[in-house]
Amino acid sequence: MAGRGLAPGVRYAGPTLSQPELRACLQQERSINDAVLALDREEQDLASAGARVNEYSQRSVDDYNRRVETFNARAQEANAMVARFNHYCANRAYYESDMRSVESELGIRR
């Protein structure tokens, strides 16, 4: 996560992420990573499919265009996920002990 981890004994004047908020942010981060990996695979598939489109067949072109539209919609969803993450999670301070606790609970090793 891109926020600032605060060492034990350090107090931060601004708001910090609580454990439930950290949990939600880490789950969002995991979802974003999964979405990006899926988009990367789909983009490779689209590139391969694009090379096989029969430009003289309206059906072939329409099928490919539908796949592109679906891909674009998924990319927009992933971008919205990133925007929400950036708004609620990124660059927010948290206590390192809270992060270690939540990571342990979620089975995350860094």
Secondary structure, DSSP 8 states (H G I E B T S, - for coil): --SEEE-TT---SS-EE-HHHHHHHHHHHHHHHHHHHHHHHHHHHHHHHHHT--TT-HHHHHHHHHHHHHHHHHHHHHHHHHHHHHHHTTT-EEEHHHHHHHHHHHT---
